[in-house]
Amino acid sequence: MQEDMPWRLPRWVFFLGDAVLLGAGVYWILQAQAPVPGTVIWGSTLCLVAGAALGVLPYLLEHRALCRQIEAATLAEGLSHARHAETVARRIAEATDNWQAIQEQAAKTAGQAREIAERMAAEVRDFTAFLQRANDTEKATLRLEVEKLRRAEGEWLQVLVWILDHVFALYTAGLRSGQPRLIEQLTQFQNHCRDAARRLGVVPFVVAPGEVFNPERHQTPDGQAPPEGAVVRETLATGITFQGRLVRPAIVAVDPAPGAGTVATSLSDAGPAVPGTVGSTSREPDSMGLAPETDQTAGPTDGRSAPDSQV
């Protein structure tokens, strides 16, 4: 610890004083004559004690200074530890404050994220509702367009069927006239009209005489079902199919089944009724846009029917 002391007490001063006092005490005793007086004894003793004390005094002072230095060092070290502890406490407090700030920031961020999520959910709901409304509007528009198209289809199909019925009635009247030139021209005219209608998917068909009556494809003028096994005698109005779907069954005159005694349906003395005139009935197209069905009553026939090659 002596090497750590920044200064040293000069001992030679104390040693010099010690030597002087010891020398004075010895000299005083040696110069005294017996009997030695008490003053000399006390004076020499005092000099010896003072010299001894003066010799020991520097060591005592150094010891005291060393103790104080140790105490100061200990106190400084304690203060250093205290400062370090204060620094650590301050850092802990700062870390606590930072953690609290981070926690508050995290809570704020979580709140903002929750608000964003709620806004996004609201936007999604609004967008979904908008898409639903747009989809409903589009469906309603498409439904309206489909209804318009079906209505238009039914109208032009009705007009086309009326035209074909008139052409067939004109052709049948030409057959009944018996004029070959007229029959040929009417046959070509009817075939051209049917070819044009076939391009649109409308196909008229004529029932061959002698064919068994089929309720699904044939119909009597009065709409009543003929006896079972009745056969077709003559086609009064062609059946109509549109795009492969039966729109109107063929209106036919029938004969009873072979062996029956009565005729189920007889022809009147007049020729085939012209569509749209008295004796013919027209059906308006249904709400789904199907073609009309035109029923014509039959007049008298001369027993002749249109051959298949002329239909």
C-alpha positions in Angstrom: 0.0 0.0 0.0 3.0 2.3 0.5 3.7 2.2 -3.2 0.2 3.4 -3.8 0.7 6.5 -1.6 1.1 9.6 -3.8 3.5 11.2 -1.3 5.8 10.2 1.6 6.4 11.9 4.9 10.1 13.0 5.3 11.3 10.8 8.1 14.8 12.3 8.5 13.4 15.3 10.3 11.9 13.1 13.0 15.0 11.0 13.2 17.1 14.1 13.6 14.8 15.4 16.4 14.9 11.9 18.0 18.7 11.9 17.9 18.9 15.4 19.4 16.5 14.5 22.2 18.2 11.2 22.9 21.6 12.9 22.9 20.3 15.7 25.2 18.9 13.2 27.6 22.1 11.1 27.7 24.3 14.2 28.0 22.2 15.5 30.8 22.5 12.3 32.7 26.2 12.0 32.1 26.9 15.5 33.2 24.9 15.2 36.4 26.8 14.3 39.6 25.7 11.9 42.2 23.4 12.0 43.6 21.5 12.8 40.5 18.8 15.4 41.2 15.2 14.7 40.3 15.0 17.4 37.8 17.8 15.8 35.7 16.1 12.4 36.0 12.8 13.8 34.9 14.3 16.0 32.2 16.4 13.2 30.7 13.4 10.8 30.9 11.3 13.4 29.2 13.9 13.8 26.5 14.2 10.0 26.0 10.4 9.6 25.8 10.0 12.6 23.5 12.8 11.2 21.3 11.1 7.8 21.2 7.8 9.4 20.4 9.3 11.5 17.8 10.9 8.4 16.2 7.6 6.5 16.1 5.5 9.5 15.1 6.2 9.3 11.3 5.1 5.7 11.2 1.9 6.6 13.0 1.2 9.4 10.7 1.9 7.2 7.6 -0.4 4.5 9.1 -3.1 7.1 9.6 -2.7 8.5 6.2 -2.8 5.0 4.7 -5.9 4.2 6.6 -7.6 7.3 5.4 -6.4 6.5 1.9 -7.9 3.1 2.1 -11.1 4.5 3.5 -11.1 7.0 0.7 -10.4 4.3 -1.9 -13.1 2.2 -0.4 -15.5 5.1 -0.3 -14.6 5.9 -3.9 -15.1 2.3 -5.0 -18.5 2.3 -3.2 -19.4 5.6 -4.9 -18.3 4.0 -8.2 -20.5 1.0 -7.5 -23.3 3.3 -6.4 -22.9 5.3 -9.6 -22.8 2.1 -11.6 -25.9 0.9 -9.8 -27.5 4.3 -10.5 -26.5 3.9 -14.2 -28.0 0.4 -14.2 -31.1 1.6 -12.5 -31.4 4.5 -15.0 -30.9 2.1 -17.9 -33.5 -0.2 -16.4 -35.8 2.7 -16.0 -35.1 3.8 -19.6 -35.7 0.2 -20.7 -38.9 0.1 -18.8 -40.0 3.4 -20.3 -38.9 2.1 -23.8 -40.8 -1.1 -23.2 -43.9 0.8 -22.1 -43.6 3.1 -25.1 -43.2 0.0 -27.3 -46.2 -1.6 -25.7 -48.2 1.6 -26.2 -47.0 1.7 -29.8 -47.9 -1.9 -30.2 -51.3 -1.3 -28.8 -51.8 1.7 -31.1 -50.6 -0.4 -34.0 -53.0 -3.2 -33.1 -55.8 -0.7 -32.8 -55.0 0.7 -36.2 -54.7 -2.8 -37.7 -58.1 -3.6 -36.2 -59.6 -0.4 -37.6 -58.0 -1.2 -41.0 -59.5 -4.8 -40.8 -62.9 -3.4 -39.9 -62.7 -0.9 -42.7 -61.6 -3.7 -45.1 -64.5 -5.9 -43.9 -66.9 -3.0 -44.4 -65.4 -2.4 -47.9 -65.7 -6.1 -48.7 -69.4 -6.1 -47.5 -70.1 -3.0 -49.5 -68.3 -4.4 -52.6 -70.1 -7.7 -52.2 -73.4 -5.9 -51.9 -72.5 -3.8 -55.0 -71.7 -6.9 -56.9 -74.9 -8.6 -55.8 -76.9 -5.5 -56.9 -75.0 -5.4 -60.1 -75.6 -9.1 -60.6 -79.3 -8.8 -59.8 -79.5 -5.8 -62.2 -77.7 -7.7 -64.9 -79.9 -10.8 -64.3 -83.0 -8.6 -64.5 -81.8 -6.9 -67.7 -80.9 -10.3 -69.2 -84.3 -11.7 -68.2 -86.0 -8.7 -69.8 -83.9 -9.1 -72.9 -84.7 -12.8 -73.0 -88.4 -12.1 -72.6 -88.2 -9.5 -75.4 -86.4 -11.9 -77.6 -88.9 -14.7 -76.9 -91.7 -12.3 -77.5 -90.1 -11.2 -80.8 -89.4 -14.8 -81.7 -93.0 -15.7 -81.0 -94.3 -12.8 -83.1 -92.1 -13.6 -86.2 -92.8 -17.3 -85.8 -96.5 -16.6 -85.7 -96.3 -14.5 -88.8 -94.2 -17.1 -90.6 -96.6 -19.9 -89.6 -99.5 -17.8 -90.9 -97.7 -17.3 -94.2 -96.9 -21.0 -94.5 -100.6 -21.8 -93.7 -101.8 -19.5 -96.4 -99.2 -21.0 -98.9 -100.4 -24.5 -98.0 -104.0 -23.5 -98.4 -103.2 -21.9 -101.7 -101.4 -25.1 -102.7 -104.3 -27.2 -101.7 -106.7 -25.1 -103.7 -104.4 -25.4 -106.7 -104.5 -29.2 -106.3 -108.3 -29.1 -106.2 -108.4 -27.0 -109.4 -106.9 -29.9 -111.4 -104.8 -27.6 -113.6 -101.3 -29.1 -114.0 -99.5 -25.9 -114.8 -101.0 -24.1 -111.8 -100.2 -27.1 -109.6 -96.6 -27.1 -110.7 -96.1 -23.4 -110.1 -97.8 -23.5 -106.7 -95.7 -26.6 -105.8 -92.5 -24.7 -106.6 -93.7 -21.6 -104.8 -94.5 -23.7 -101.6 -91.1 -25.5 -101.8 -89.2 -22.2 -102.0 -91.2 -20.8 -99.1 -90.5 -23.9 -97.0 -86.8 -23.7 -97.9 -86.6 -20.1 -96.7 -88.5 -21.1 -93.5 -86.2 -24.1 -93.0 -83.2 -21.7 -92.9 -84.7 -20.2 -89.8 -85.4 -23.6 -88.2 -89.1 -23.7 -89.0 -90.0 -27.0 -90.7 -93.6 -27.8 -91.7 -94.6 -31.4 -92.2 -97.5 -33.1 -93.9 -99.0 -36.4 -92.7 -99.1 -39.1 -95.3 -102.6 -40.5 -96.0 -103.2 -43.8 -94.3 -100.9 -43.1 -91.4 -102.3 -44.1 -88.0 -103.5 -41.1 -86.0 -100.9 -40.1 -83.4 -102.3 -37.7 -80.7 -98.8 -36.3 -80.0 -98.2 -35.2 -83.7 -101.8 -35.1 -85.1 -104.9 -33.1 -84.2 -108.5 -33.1 -85.5 -110.1 -29.8 -86.6 -112.5 -29.9 -83.6 -109.8 -30.9 -81.2 -111.7 -34.1 -80.2 -109.7 -37.4 -80.1 -110.8 -39.8 -82.8 -111.6 -43.5 -82.2 -108.6 -45.7 -81.5 -106.9 -46.9 -84.6 -108.2 -44.1 -86.9 -106.1 -43.3 -89.9 -105.3 -40.0 -91.5 -107.2 -39.3 -94.7 -106.0 -35.8 -95.5 -103.8 -33.0 -94.0 -105.8 -29.8 -93.5 -103.0 -27.8 -92.0 -99.3 -28.7 -91.8 -97.6 -29.4 -88.5 -94.8 -27.1 -87.5 -91.5 -27.9 -85.8 -89.1 -25.1 -84.7 -85.5 -26.2 -84.2 -86.5 -29.8 -83.7 -89.3 -29.0 -81.2 -92.9 -29.6 -82.1 -94.7 -26.3 -82.0 -98.1 -27.3 -83.5 -99.4 -30.7 -84.4 -100.7 -31.3 -87.9 -104.5 -30.8 -88.3 -105.8 -33.8 -90.2 -109.1 -35.3 -91.3 -109.3 -39.0 -90.2 -111.1 -42.1 -91.2 -112.1 -44.8 -88.8 -110.0 -47.8 -88.3 -110.4 -50.5 -91.0 -113.6 -52.4 -90.2 -115.3 -49.6 -88.4 -118.8 -48.6 -89.6 -118.8 -44.9 -89.1 -116.5 -42.1 -90.1 -115.1 -40.2 -87.1 -114.5 -37.0 -88.9 -116.1 -36.0 -92.3 -115.3 -33.2 -94.6 -117.7 -30.5 -95.4 -118.7 -29.5 -99.0 -116.5 -26.5 -98.9 -112.8 -26.5 -99.6 -110.1 -26.1 -97.0 -110.5 -22.9 -95.0 -108.1 -20.1 -95.6 -106.2 -19.2 -92.4 -107.5 -16.0 -90.9 -111.0 -16.4 -92.5 -114.2 -17.8 -91.1 -113.9 -21.4 -90.4 -110.4 -21.2 -89.1 -109.2 -20.5 -85.6 -105.9 -19.0 -84.6 -104.1 -19.3 -81.3 -101.9 -16.6 -80.0 -98.3 -17.5 -79.0 -97.9 -18.4 -75.3 -96.0 -16.3 -72.9 -92.8 -18.4 -73.5 -92.7 -17.3 -77.2 -93.9 -20.5 -78.7 -95.4 -20.4 -82.2 -99.1 -20.1 -82.7 -101.2 -23.1 -83.6 -103.8 -22.5 -86.4 -106.7 -24.9 -86.7 -108.6 -25.0 -89.9 -111.9 -26.8 -90.5 -112.1 -29.0 -93.5 -114.4 -28.5 -96.5 -115.5 -31.3 -98.9 -112.7 -33.0 -100.7 -112.8 -34.7 -104.0 -110.9 -37.7 -102.6 -107.6 -36.4 -103.8 -104.7 -35.6 -101.5 -101.3 -34.1 -102.1 -98.8 -36.6 -103.1 -95.6 -36.8 -101.1 -93.5 -35.6 -104.0 -95.5 -32.4 -104.1 -95.4 -31.6 -100.4 
